[in-house]
Amino acid sequence: MAKSPQNKEAEYEKMLEEATVDCYGEEEEFLGVLCALEDNLKFPFDAIVLVRPVKIVGVDAKKSSLRAGIVMKARIDGCAKEQSAAVFMVDVADKGSENEKWLEWAKWWGRR
C-alpha cells in the first residue's frame, strides 16, 4: 500500500532531521544531505536518465552545490566517460527499493 502524502512528508522530515542533526546553516545541511545519500544509496544501481538506461555510480560531491543542486555520477553503456545527472533527472529502475526511497527524499529536499 502506498504511503499517503502526509506520511511521506513526515518520513522525509524525519530522514532530514537524522541527516542534519549537527548541522547549522544551509551549507552544512546540504553537506549532511550529501553524506546521507552517500551512506544509504547502494551503488551502482540501474536508473533512467532522460529515457536512457544508465548505472548511477555515485554522488558527485565536486559538482554538487547549493546552487547546482545534487549531482549524480552516471555511466552509459558504450561511453568511457562518466556523465553527470542532476538528481531530478534520475529515476531508479528498481521501484520500491531503498535506493528509490533515498533518491525521492533527495528530490523532495531539493524542492523545499
Biopython code that builds the backbone (N, CA, C, O; Angstrom):
import numpy as np
from Bio.PDB.StructureBuilder import StructureBuilder

atoms = [
    (1, "MET", "N", (0.843, -1.181, 0.000)),
    (1, "MET", "CA", (0.000, 0.000, 0.000)),
    (1, "MET", "C", (0.889, 1.246, 0.000)),
    (1, "MET", "O", (1.827, 1.348, 0.790)),
    (2, "ALA", "N", (0.593, 2.163, -0.868)),
    (2, "ALA", "CA", (1.382, 3.396, -0.971)),
    (2, "ALA", "C", (1.119, 4.293, 0.236)),
    (2, "ALA", "O", (0.017, 4.326, 0.785)),
    (3, "LYS", "N", (2.153, 5.011, 0.627)),
    (3, "LYS", "CA", (2.020, 5.938, 1.753)),
    (3, "LYS", "C", (1.286, 7.191, 1.296)),
    (3, "LYS", "O", (1.422, 7.633, 0.155)),
    (4, "SER", "N", (0.513, 7.745, 2.206)),
    (4, "SER", "CA", (-0.179, 8.994, 1.902)),
    (4, "SER", "C", (0.851, 10.120, 1.830)),
    (4, "SER", "O", (1.937, 10.000, 2.397)),
    (5, "PRO", "N", (0.520, 11.214, 1.137)),
    (5, "PRO", "CA", (1.457, 12.344, 1.072)),
    (5, "PRO", "C", (1.869, 12.854, 2.452)),
    (5, "PRO", "O", (3.012, 13.269, 2.643)),
    (6, "GLN", "N", (0.945, 12.827, 3.414)),
    (6, "GLN", "CA", (1.277, 13.295, 4.765)),
    (6, "GLN", "C", (2.283, 12.362, 5.429)),
    (6, "GLN", "O", (3.208, 12.818, 6.101)),
    (7, "ASN", "N", (2.102, 11.043, 5.239)),
    (7, "ASN", "CA", (3.034, 10.078, 5.823)),
    (7, "ASN", "C", (4.413, 10.192, 5.189)),
    (7, "ASN", "O", (5.427, 10.107, 5.882)),
    (8, "LYS", "N", (4.455, 10.385, 3.869)),
    (8, "LYS", "CA", (5.745, 10.562, 3.189)),
    (8, "LYS", "C", (6.441, 11.815, 3.686)),
    (8, "LYS", "O", (7.641, 11.806, 3.961)),
    (9, "GLU", "N", (5.687, 12.880, 3.799)),
    (9, "GLU", "CA", (6.247, 14.150, 4.278)),
    (9, "GLU", "C", (6.849, 13.963, 5.669)),
    (9, "GLU", "O", (7.955, 14.432, 5.936)),
    (10, "ALA", "N", (6.129, 13.284, 6.548)),
    (10, "ALA", "CA", (6.625, 13.044, 7.908)),
    (10, "ALA", "C", (7.875, 12.166, 7.884)),
    (10, "ALA", "O", (8.827, 12.413, 8.624)),
    (11, "GLU", "N", (7.868, 11.138, 7.028)),
    (11, "GLU", "CA", (9.042, 10.269, 6.912)),
    (11, "GLU", "C", (10.243, 11.058, 6.389)),
    (11, "GLU", "O", (11.352, 10.920, 6.907)),
    (12, "TYR", "N", (10.023, 11.882, 5.367)),
    (12, "TYR", "CA", (11.114, 12.673, 4.801)),
    (12, "TYR", "C", (11.648, 13.684, 5.814)),
    (12, "TYR", "O", (12.856, 13.910, 5.891)),
    (13, "GLU", "N", (10.759, 14.285, 6.582)),
    (13, "GLU", "CA", (11.198, 15.228, 7.626)),
    (13, "GLU", "C", (12.077, 14.513, 8.651)),
    (13, "GLU", "O", (13.090, 15.054, 9.094)),
    (14, "LYS", "N", (11.685, 13.303, 9.022)),
    (14, "LYS", "CA", (12.477, 12.527, 9.987)),
    (14, "LYS", "C", (13.844, 12.175, 9.397)),
    (14, "LYS", "O", (14.862, 12.281, 10.081)),
    (15, "MET", "N", (13.868, 11.759, 8.132)),
    (15, "MET", "CA", (15.135, 11.438, 7.472)),
    (15, "MET", "C", (16.038, 12.667, 7.438)),
    (15, "MET", "O", (17.244, 12.564, 7.663)),
    (16, "LEU", "N", (15.449, 13.831, 7.156)),
    (16, "LEU", "CA", (16.221, 15.070, 7.109)),
    (16, "LEU", "C", (16.764, 15.415, 8.487)),
    (16, "LEU", "O", (17.918, 15.821, 8.626)),
    (17, "GLU", "N", (15.936, 15.254, 9.491)),
    (17, "GLU", "CA", (16.369, 15.541, 10.860)),
    (17, "GLU", "C", (17.569, 14.668, 11.244)),
    (17, "GLU", "O", (18.525, 15.148, 11.853)),
    (18, "GLU", "N", (17.507, 13.387, 10.882)),
    (18, "GLU", "CA", (18.611, 12.474, 11.186)),
    (18, "GLU", "C", (19.870, 12.838, 10.402)),
    (18, "GLU", "O", (20.979, 12.735, 10.927)),
    (19, "ALA", "N", (19.705, 13.260, 9.153)),
    (19, "ALA", "CA", (20.856, 13.584, 8.301)),
    (19, "ALA", "C", (21.524, 14.890, 8.701)),
    (19, "ALA", "O", (22.704, 15.101, 8.421)),
    (20, "THR", "N", (20.770, 15.767, 9.357)),
    (20, "THR", "CA", (21.291, 17.112, 9.631)),
    (20, "THR", "C", (21.306, 17.445, 11.116)),
    (20, "THR", "O", (21.261, 18.617, 11.490)),
    (21, "VAL", "N", (21.368, 16.435, 11.957)),
    (21, "VAL", "CA", (21.246, 16.632, 13.399)),
    (21, "VAL", "C", (22.275, 17.617, 13.955)),
    (21, "VAL", "O", (21.947, 18.389, 14.856)),
    (22, "ASP", "N", (23.489, 17.613, 13.454)),
    (22, "ASP", "CA", (24.535, 18.508, 13.957)),
    (22, "ASP", "C", (24.861, 19.639, 12.986)),
    (22, "ASP", "O", (25.936, 20.232, 13.069)),
    (23, "CYS", "N", (23.956, 19.941, 12.079)),
    (23, "CYS", "CA", (24.227, 20.933, 11.041)),
    (23, "CYS", "C", (23.634, 22.290, 11.410)),
    (23, "CYS", "O", (22.535, 22.386, 11.955)),
    (24, "TYR", "N", (24.396, 23.329, 11.095)),
    (24, "TYR", "CA", (23.951, 24.705, 11.318)),
    (24, "TYR", "C", (24.087, 25.459, 10.006)),
    (24, "TYR", "O", (25.190, 25.588, 9.474)),
    (25, "GLY", "N", (22.992, 25.950, 9.488)),
    (25, "GLY", "CA", (23.013, 26.713, 8.250)),
    (25, "GLY", "C", (22.786, 25.841, 7.029)),
    (25, "GLY", "O", (22.859, 24.613, 7.090)),
    (26, "GLU", "N", (22.506, 26.513, 5.913)),
    (26, "GLU", "CA", (22.180, 25.832, 4.659)),
    (26, "GLU", "C", (23.317, 24.972, 4.129)),
    (26, "GLU", "O", (23.082, 23.848, 3.684)),
    (27, "GLU", "N", (24.546, 25.478, 4.169)),
    (27, "GLU", "CA", (25.666, 24.719, 3.613)),
    (27, "GLU", "C", (25.907, 23.425, 4.369)),
    (27, "GLU", "O", (26.133, 22.380, 3.759)),
    (28, "GLU", "N", (25.861, 23.488, 5.694)),
    (28, "GLU", "CA", (26.054, 22.268, 6.476)),
    (28, "GLU", "C", (24.896, 21.298, 6.259)),
    (28, "GLU", "O", (25.105, 20.086, 6.209)),
    (29, "GLU", "N", (23.672, 21.824, 6.128)),
    (29, "GLU", "CA", (22.531, 20.954, 5.840)),
    (29, "GLU", "C", (22.734, 20.269, 4.498)),
    (29, "GLU", "O", (22.477, 19.072, 4.367)),
    (30, "PHE", "N", (23.192, 21.014, 3.502)),
    (30, "PHE", "CA", (23.443, 20.438, 2.183)),
    (30, "PHE", "C", (24.468, 19.312, 2.280)),
    (30, "PHE", "O", (24.273, 18.243, 1.702)),
    (31, "LEU", "N", (25.555, 19.545, 3.007)),
    (31, "LEU", "CA", (26.579, 18.510, 3.167)),
    (31, "LEU", "C", (26.031, 17.302, 3.920)),
    (31, "LEU", "O", (26.401, 16.168, 3.617)),
    (32, "GLY", "N", (25.159, 17.530, 4.893)),
    (32, "GLY", "CA", (24.518, 16.426, 5.602)),
    (32, "GLY", "C", (23.665, 15.579, 4.676)),
    (32, "GLY", "O", (23.654, 14.352, 4.783)),
    (33, "VAL", "N", (22.953, 16.229, 3.771)),
    (33, "VAL", "CA", (22.134, 15.513, 2.791)),
    (33, "VAL", "C", (23.033, 14.696, 1.864)),
    (33, "VAL", "O", (22.738, 13.531, 1.595)),
    (34, "LEU", "N", (24.123, 15.287, 1.373)),
    (34, "LEU", "CA", (25.050, 14.543, 0.511)),
    (34, "LEU", "C", (25.606, 13.322, 1.233)),
    (34, "LEU", "O", (25.649, 12.229, 0.668)),
    (35, "CYS", "N", (26.027, 13.504, 2.469)),
    (35, "CYS", "CA", (26.577, 12.381, 3.247)),
    (35, "CYS", "C", (25.533, 11.288, 3.443)),
    (35, "CYS", "O", (25.849, 10.103, 3.339)),
    (36, "ALA", "N", (24.293, 11.678, 3.726)),
    (36, "ALA", "CA", (23.228, 10.687, 3.905)),
    (36, "ALA", "C", (23.021, 9.880, 2.627)),
    (36, "ALA", "O", (22.818, 8.667, 2.682)),
    (37, "LEU", "N", (23.073, 10.548, 1.482)),
    (37, "LEU", "CA", (22.919, 9.834, 0.212)),
    (37, "LEU", "C", (24.084, 8.886, -0.021)),
    (37, "LEU", "O", (23.881, 7.734, -0.405)),
    (38, "GLU", "N", (25.295, 9.358, 0.206)),
    (38, "GLU", "CA", (26.469, 8.503, 0.013)),
    (38, "GLU", "C", (26.436, 7.299, 0.949)),
    (38, "GLU", "O", (26.861, 6.207, 0.571)),
    (39, "ASP", "N", (25.937, 7.491, 2.159)),
    (39, "ASP", "CA", (25.887, 6.406, 3.141)),
    (39, "ASP", "C", (24.764, 5.411, 2.874)),
    (39, "ASP", "O", (24.895, 4.236, 3.218)),
    (40, "ASN", "N", (23.669, 5.849, 2.272)),
    (40, "ASN", "CA", (22.482, 4.997, 2.179)),
    (40, "ASN", "C", (22.158, 4.463, 0.792)),
    (40, "ASN", "O", (21.481, 3.441, 0.677)),
    (41, "LEU", "N", (22.618, 5.119, -0.257)),
    (41, "LEU", "CA", (22.394, 4.581, -1.597)),
    (41, "LEU", "C", (23.366, 3.427, -1.831)),
    (41, "LEU", "O", (24.525, 3.491, -1.423)),
    (42, "LYS", "N", (22.889, 2.381, -2.487)),
    (42, "LYS", "CA", (23.714, 1.206, -2.796)),
    (42, "LYS", "C", (24.177, 1.320, -4.250)),
    (42, "LYS", "O", (23.425, 1.044, -5.185)),
    (43, "PHE", "N", (25.428, 1.732, -4.411)),
    (43, "PHE", "CA", (25.997, 1.931, -5.749)),
    (43, "PHE", "C", (26.704, 0.673, -6.221)),
    (43, "PHE", "O", (27.205, -0.090, -5.395)),
    (44, "PRO", "N", (26.760, 0.434, -7.528)),
    (44, "PRO", "CA", (26.000, 1.115, -8.582)),
    (44, "PRO", "C", (24.563, 0.589, -8.605)),
    (44, "PRO", "O", (24.274, -0.502, -8.113)),
    (45, "PHE", "N", (23.671, 1.394, -9.191)),
    (45, "PHE", "CA", (22.301, 0.921, -9.373)),
    (45, "PHE", "C", (21.776, 1.393, -10.719)),
    (45, "PHE", "O", (22.190, 2.421, -11.254)),
    (46, "ASP", "N", (20.842, 0.598, -11.250)),
    (46, "ASP", "CA", (20.240, 0.902, -12.547)),
    (46, "ASP", "C", (19.231, 2.029, -12.401)),
    (46, "ASP", "O", (18.474, 2.097, -11.432)),
    (47, "ALA", "N", (19.244, 2.906, -13.388)),
    (47, "ALA", "CA", (18.331, 4.046, -13.379)),
    (47, "ALA", "C", (18.040, 4.467, -14.812)),
    (47, "ALA", "O", (18.630, 3.962, -15.767)),
    (48, "ILE", "N", (17.125, 5.394, -14.926)),
    (48, "ILE", "CA", (16.784, 6.007, -16.213)),
    (48, "ILE", "C", (17.048, 7.499, -16.079)),
    (48, "ILE", "O", (16.589, 8.141, -15.134)),
    (49, "VAL", "N", (17.792, 8.040, -17.035)),
    (49, "VAL", "CA", (18.035, 9.479, -17.108)),
    (49, "VAL", "C", (17.651, 9.918, -18.515)),
    (49, "VAL", "O", (18.253, 9.493, -19.501)),
    (50, "LEU", "N", (16.646, 10.767, -18.587)),
    (50, "LEU", "CA", (16.160, 11.259, -19.887)),
    (50, "LEU", "C", (15.892, 10.101, -20.845)),
    (50, "LEU", "O", (16.409, 10.078, -21.962)),
    (51, "VAL", "N", (15.092, 9.155, -20.407)),
    (51, "VAL", "CA", (14.661, 7.947, -21.124)),
    (51, "VAL", "C", (15.795, 7.000, -21.510)),
    (51, "VAL", "O", (15.581, 6.077, -22.295)),
    (52, "ARG", "N", (16.973, 7.209, -20.981)),
    (52, "ARG", "CA", (18.117, 6.358, -21.317)),
    (52, "ARG", "C", (18.548, 5.546, -20.097)),
    (52, "ARG", "O", (18.715, 6.104, -19.012)),
    (53, "PRO", "N", (18.730, 4.221, -20.266)),
    (53, "PRO", "CA", (19.197, 3.420, -19.136)),
    (53, "PRO", "C", (20.653, 3.751, -18.799)),
    (53, "PRO", "O", (21.500, 3.872, -19.684)),
    (54, "VAL", "N", (20.918, 3.894, -17.511)),
    (54, "VAL", "CA", (22.267, 4.206, -17.031)),
    (54, "VAL", "C", (22.518, 3.433, -15.743)),
    (54, "VAL", "O", (21.603, 2.854, -15.158)),
    (55, "LYS", "N", (23.777, 3.435, -15.316)),
    (55, "LYS", "CA", (24.151, 2.972, -13.981)),
    (55, "LYS", "C", (24.572, 4.199, -13.205)),
    (55, "LYS", "O", (25.448, 4.943, -13.645)),
    (56, "ILE", "N", (23.961, 4.420, -12.061)),
    (56, "ILE", "CA", (24.383, 5.505, -11.178)),
    (56, "ILE", "C", (25.491, 4.930, -10.305)),
    (56, "ILE", "O", (25.293, 3.935, -9.607)),
    (57, "VAL", "N", (26.662, 5.567, -10.353)),
    (57, "VAL", "CA", (27.833, 5.019, -9.666)),
    (57, "VAL", "C", (28.250, 5.833, -8.446)),
    (57, "VAL", "O", (29.166, 5.435, -7.726)),
    (58, "GLY", "N", (27.600, 6.954, -8.205)),
    (58, "GLY", "CA", (27.945, 7.728, -7.024)),
    (58, "GLY", "C", (27.335, 9.113, -7.036)),
    (58, "GLY", "O", (26.680, 9.531, -7.991)),
    (59, "VAL", "N", (27.578, 9.808, -5.934)),
    (59, "VAL", "CA", (27.208, 11.213, -5.807)),
    (59, "VAL", "C", (28.427, 12.019, -6.215)),
    (59, "VAL", "O", (29.535, 11.730, -5.764)),
    (60, "ASP", "N", (28.243, 13.015, -7.052)),
    (60, "ASP", "CA", (29.361, 13.860, -7.478)),
    (60, "ASP", "C", (29.454, 15.064, -6.548)),
    (60, "ASP", "O", (28.861, 16.113, -6.797)),
    (61, "ALA", "N", (30.214, 14.883, -5.472)),
    (61, "ALA", "CA", (30.333, 15.939, -4.459)),
    (61, "ALA", "C", (31.030, 17.181, -5.009)),
    (61, "ALA", "O", (30.778, 18.291, -4.539)),
    (62, "LYS", "N", (31.904, 17.003, -5.998)),
    (62, "LYS", "CA", (32.615, 18.158, -6.567)),
    (62, "LYS", "C", (31.692, 19.046, -7.393)),
    (62, "LYS", "O", (31.854, 20.266, -7.401)),
    (63, "LYS", "N", (30.733, 18.451, -8.081)),
    (63, "LYS", "CA", (29.821, 19.229, -8.924)),
    (63, "LYS", "C", (28.547, 19.635, -8.188)),
    (63, "LYS", "O", (27.828, 20.527, -8.638)),
    (64, "SER", "N", (28.268, 18.994, -7.073)),
    (64, "SER", "CA", (27.075, 19.320, -6.286)),
    (64, "SER", "C", (27.324, 20.575, -5.465)),
    (64, "SER", "O", (28.419, 20.788, -4.944)),
    (65, "SER", "N", (26.293, 21.401, -5.358)),
    (65, "SER", "CA", (26.385, 22.609, -4.532)),
    (65, "SER", "C", (24.970, 23.097, -4.244)),
    (65, "SER", "O", (24.001, 22.627, -4.840)),
    (66, "LEU", "N", (24.872, 24.043, -3.324)),
    (66, "LEU", "CA", (23.559, 24.624, -3.046)),
    (66, "LEU", "C", (22.947, 25.208, -4.309)),
    (66, "LEU", "O", (21.743, 25.089, -4.536)),
    (67, "ARG", "N", (23.765, 25.830, -5.117)),
    (67, "ARG", "CA", (23.262, 26.464, -6.342)),
    (67, "ARG", "C", (22.956, 25.445, -7.440)),
    (67, "ARG", "O", (21.915, 25.526, -8.091)),
    (68, "ALA", "N", (23.869, 24.479, -7.647)),
    (68, "ALA", "CA", (23.697, 23.483, -8.709)),
    (68, "ALA", "C", (22.762, 22.353, -8.299)),
    (68, "ALA", "O", (22.187, 21.681, -9.156)),
    (69, "GLY", "N", (22.608, 22.140, -7.006)),
    (69, "GLY", "CA", (21.820, 21.014, -6.531)),
    (69, "GLY", "C", (22.678, 19.765, -6.414)),
    (69, "GLY", "O", (23.904, 19.822, -6.514)),
    (70, "ILE", "N", (22.024, 18.656, -6.205)),
    (70, "ILE", "CA", (22.714, 17.374, -6.052)),
    (70, "ILE", "C", (22.942, 16.788, -7.434)),
    (70, "ILE", "O", (22.018, 16.681, -8.240)),
    (71, "VAL", "N", (24.187, 16.412, -7.693)),
    (71, "VAL", "CA", (24.570, 15.860, -8.986)),
    (71, "VAL", "C", (25.055, 14.427, -8.773)),
    (71, "VAL", "O", (25.839, 14.148, -7.866)),
    (72, "MET", "N", (24.573, 13.531, -9.623)),
    (72, "MET", "CA", (24.949, 12.126, -9.555)),
    (72, "MET", "C", (25.923, 11.799, -10.684)),
    (72, "MET", "O", (25.911, 12.441, -11.735)),
    (73, "LYS", "N", (26.767, 10.791, -10.453)),
    (73, "LYS", "CA", (27.666, 10.277, -11.487)),
    (73, "LYS", "C", (26.973, 9.100, -12.159)),
    (73, "LYS", "O", (26.480, 8.191, -11.492)),
    (74, "ALA", "N", (26.941, 9.129, -13.497)),
    (74, "ALA", "CA", (26.251, 8.081, -14.249)),
    (74, "ALA", "C", (27.168, 7.500, -15.317)),
    (74, "ALA", "O", (28.017, 8.193, -15.877)),
    (75, "ARG", "N", (26.975, 6.213, -15.584)),
    (75, "ARG", "CA", (27.676, 5.552, -16.684)),
    (75, "ARG", "C", (26.638, 5.062, -17.679)),
    (75, "ARG", "O", (25.650, 4.421, -17.321)),
    (76, "ILE", "N", (26.893, 5.384, -18.926)),
    (76, "ILE", "CA", (26.024, 4.945, -20.012)),
    (76, "ILE", "C", (26.768, 3.857, -20.760)),
    (76, "ILE", "O", (27.952, 4.009, -21.060)),
    (77, "ASP", "N", (26.082, 2.750, -21.067)),
    (77, "ASP", "CA", (26.727, 1.675, -21.827)),
    (77, "ASP", "C", (27.336, 2.229, -23.104)),
    (77, "ASP", "O", (26.697, 2.986, -23.835)),
    (78, "GLY", "N", (28.567, 1.846, -23.358)),
    (78, "GLY", "CA", (29.254, 2.279, -24.560)),
    (78, "GLY", "C", (30.020, 3.576, -24.418)),
    (78, "GLY", "O", (30.773, 3.940, -25.321)),
    (79, "CYS", "N", (29.854, 4.281, -23.319)),
    (79, "CYS", "CA", (30.581, 5.530, -23.084)),
    (79, "CYS", "C", (31.687, 5.280, -22.067)),
    (79, "CYS", "O", (31.446, 4.704, -21.006)),
    (80, "ALA", "N", (32.876, 5.706, -22.390)),
    (80, "ALA", "CA", (34.007, 5.512, -21.489)),
    (80, "ALA", "C", (33.964, 6.483, -20.314)),
    (80, "ALA", "O", (34.379, 6.137, -19.208)),
    (81, "LYS", "N", (33.466, 7.692, -20.545)),
    (81, "LYS", "CA", (33.469, 8.723, -19.503)),
    (81, "LYS", "C", (32.202, 8.667, -18.662)),
    (81, "LYS", "O", (31.123, 8.320, -19.142)),
    (82, "GLU", "N", (32.370, 9.021, -17.389)),
    (82, "GLU", "CA", (31.202, 9.200, -16.530)),
    (82, "GLU", "C", (30.492, 10.480, -16.936)),
    (82, "GLU", "O", (31.123, 11.464, -17.324)),
    (83, "GLN", "N", (29.187, 10.450, -16.840)),
    (83, "GLN", "CA", (28.367, 11.610, -17.142)),
    (83, "GLN", "C", (27.779, 12.146, -15.836)),
    (83, "GLN", "O", (27.711, 11.428, -14.839)),
    (84, "SER", "N", (27.365, 13.382, -15.848)),
    (84, "SER", "CA", (26.713, 13.991, -14.688)),
    (84, "SER", "C", (25.214, 14.070, -14.942)),
    (84, "SER", "O", (24.768, 14.320, -16.061)),
    (85, "ALA", "N", (24.450, 13.850, -13.880)),
    (85, "ALA", "CA", (22.994, 13.954, -13.986)),
    (85, "ALA", "C", (22.452, 14.589, -12.712)),
    (85, "ALA", "O", (22.737, 14.126, -11.608)),
    (86, "ALA", "N", (21.677, 15.643, -12.873)),
    (86, "ALA", "CA", (21.018, 16.247, -11.715)),
    (86, "ALA", "C", (20.085, 15.215, -11.106)),
    (86, "ALA", "O", (19.452, 14.441, -11.823)),
    (87, "VAL", "N", (20.001, 15.206, -9.793)),
    (87, "VAL", "CA", (19.187, 14.211, -9.098)),
    (87, "VAL", "C", (17.743, 14.228, -9.598)),
    (87, "VAL", "O", (17.085, 13.188, -9.593)),
    (88, "PHE", "N", (17.239, 15.378, -10.027)),
    (88, "PHE", "CA", (15.867, 15.476, -10.528)),
    (88, "PHE", "C", (15.657, 14.703, -11.825)),
    (88, "PHE", "O", (14.523, 14.370, -12.172)),
    (89, "MET", "N", (16.738, 14.415, -12.539)),
    (89, "MET", "CA", (16.644, 13.708, -13.813)),
    (89, "MET", "C", (16.732, 12.197, -13.655)),
    (89, "MET", "O", (16.539, 11.470, -14.629)),
    (90, "VAL", "N", (17.016, 11.708, -12.458)),
    (90, "VAL", "CA", (17.282, 10.289, -12.232)),
    (90, "VAL", "C", (16.035, 9.594, -11.693)),
    (90, "VAL", "O", (15.460, 10.013, -10.688)),
    (91, "ASP", "N", (15.627, 8.527, -12.377)),
    (91, "ASP", "CA", (14.543, 7.667, -11.900)),
    (91, "ASP", "C", (15.112, 6.271, -11.685)),
    (91, "ASP", "O", (15.666, 5.673, -12.607)),
    (92, "VAL", "N", (14.978, 5.756, -10.476)),
    (92, "VAL", "CA", (15.503, 4.437, -10.139)),
    (92, "VAL", "C", (14.700, 3.369, -10.870)),
    (92, "VAL", "O", (13.470, 3.417, -10.894)),
    (93, "ALA", "N", (15.402, 2.396, -11.470)),
    (93, "ALA", "CA", (14.726, 1.324, -12.195)),
    (93, "ALA", "C", (14.010, 0.367, -11.244)),
    (93, "ALA", "O", (12.945, -0.153, -11.577)),
    (94, "ASP", "N", (14.582, 0.131, -10.067)),
    (94, "ASP", "CA", (14.036, -0.815, -9.089)),
    (94, "ASP", "C", (13.026, -0.104, -8.187)),
    (94, "ASP", "O", (13.365, 0.360, -7.098)),
    (95, "LYS", "N", (11.794, -0.028, -8.656)),
    (95, "LYS", "CA", (10.740, 0.676, -7.910)),
    (95, "LYS", "C", (10.483, -0.008, -6.568)),
    (95, "LYS", "O", (10.454, -1.235, -6.475)),
    (96, "GLY", "N", (10.297, 0.805, -5.537)),
    (96, "GLY", "CA", (10.040, 0.284, -4.206)),
    (96, "GLY", "C", (11.291, -0.049, -3.410)),
    (96, "GLY", "O", (11.196, -0.502, -2.269)),
    (97, "SER", "N", (12.450, 0.168, -3.990)),
    (97, "SER", "CA", (13.714, -0.154, -3.321)),
    (97, "SER", "C", (14.127, 0.958, -2.359)),
    (97, "SER", "O", (13.578, 2.060, -2.389)),
    (98, "GLU", "N", (15.094, 0.651, -1.514)),
    (98, "GLU", "CA", (15.675, 1.666, -0.633)),
    (98, "GLU", "C", (16.311, 2.778, -1.460)),
    (98, "GLU", "O", (16.239, 3.949, -1.086)),
    (99, "ASN", "N", (16.935, 2.420, -2.586)),
    (99, "ASN", "CA", (17.536, 3.446, -3.442)),
    (99, "ASN", "C", (16.482, 4.424, -3.935)),
    (99, "ASN", "O", (16.721, 5.631, -3.974)),
    (100, "GLU", "N", (15.323, 3.911, -4.311)),
    (100, "GLU", "CA", (14.260, 4.812, -4.767)),
    (100, "GLU", "C", (13.825, 5.732, -3.629)),
    (100, "GLU", "O", (13.624, 6.929, -3.832)),
    (101, "LYS", "N", (13.682, 5.166, -2.430)),
    (101, "LYS", "CA", (13.271, 5.978, -1.276)),
    (101, "LYS", "C", (14.255, 7.114, -1.037)),
    (101, "LYS", "O", (13.837, 8.255, -0.840)),
    (102, "TRP", "N", (15.555, 6.826, -1.050)),
    (102, "TRP", "CA", (16.557, 7.862, -0.777)),
    (102, "TRP", "C", (16.634, 8.886, -1.903)),
    (102, "TRP", "O", (16.825, 10.076, -1.650)),
    (103, "LEU", "N", (16.486, 8.430, -3.143)),
    (103, "LEU", "CA", (16.526, 9.377, -4.260)),
    (103, "LEU", "C", (15.291, 10.283, -4.251)),
    (103, "LEU", "O", (15.402, 11.480, -4.513)),
    (104, "GLU", "N", (14.130, 9.726, -3.954)),
    (104, "GLU", "CA", (12.920, 10.543, -3.857)),
    (104, "GLU", "C", (13.037, 11.535, -2.707)),
    (104, "GLU", "O", (12.558, 12.664, -2.810)),
    (105, "TRP", "N", (13.668, 11.121, -1.617)),
    (105, "TRP", "CA", (13.915, 12.025, -0.489)),
    (105, "TRP", "C", (14.801, 13.192, -0.936)),
    (105, "TRP", "O", (14.535, 14.343, -0.590)),
    (106, "ALA", "N", (15.858, 12.893, -1.706)),
    (106, "ALA", "CA", (16.762, 13.946, -2.189)),
    (106, "ALA", "C", (16.013, 14.928, -3.089)),
    (106, "ALA", "O", (16.248, 16.134, -3.019)),
    (107, "LYS", "N", (15.124, 14.423, -3.924)),
    (107, "LYS", "CA", (14.325, 15.298, -4.787)),
    (107, "LYS", "C", (13.398, 16.169, -3.939)),
    (107, "LYS", "O", (13.256, 17.366, -4.186)),
    (108, "TRP", "N", (12.776, 15.555, -2.943)),
    (108, "TRP", "CA", (11.916, 16.309, -2.017)),
    (108, "TRP", "C", (12.709, 17.414, -1.340)),
    (108, "TRP", "O", (12.248, 18.552, -1.259)),
    (109, "TRP", "N", (13.897, 17.082, -0.856)),
    (109, "TRP", "CA", (14.732, 18.075, -0.178)),
    (109, "TRP", "C", (15.062, 19.236, -1.127)),
    (109, "TRP", "O", (15.038, 20.398, -0.721)),
    (110, "GLY", "N", (15.364, 18.921, -2.370)),
    (110, "GLY", "CA", (15.706, 19.951, -3.346)),
    (110, "GLY", "C", (14.557, 20.889, -3.678)),
    (110, "GLY", "O", (14.784, 22.026, -4.091)),
    (111, "ARG", "N", (13.329, 20.424, -3.501)),
    (111, "ARG", "CA", (12.149, 21.261, -3.790)),
    (111, "ARG", "C", (11.747, 22.128, -2.609)),
    (111, "ARG", "O", (10.900, 23.008, -2.760)),
    (112, "ARG", "N", (12.320, 21.910, -1.459)),
    (112, "ARG", "CA", (11.922, 22.642, -0.237)),
    (112, "ARG", "C", (12.283, 24.099, -0.324)),
    (112, "ARG", "O", (12.023, 24.857, 0.610)),
]
sb = StructureBuilder()
sb.init_structure("model")
sb.init_model(0)
sb.init_chain("A")
sb.init_seg("    ")
for serial, (resi, resn, name, xyz) in enumerate(atoms, 1):
    if name == "N":
        sb.init_residue(resn, " ", resi, " ")
    sb.init_atom(name, np.array(xyz, "f"), 0.0, 1.0, " ", f" {name:<3s}", serial, name[0])
structure = sb.get_structure()
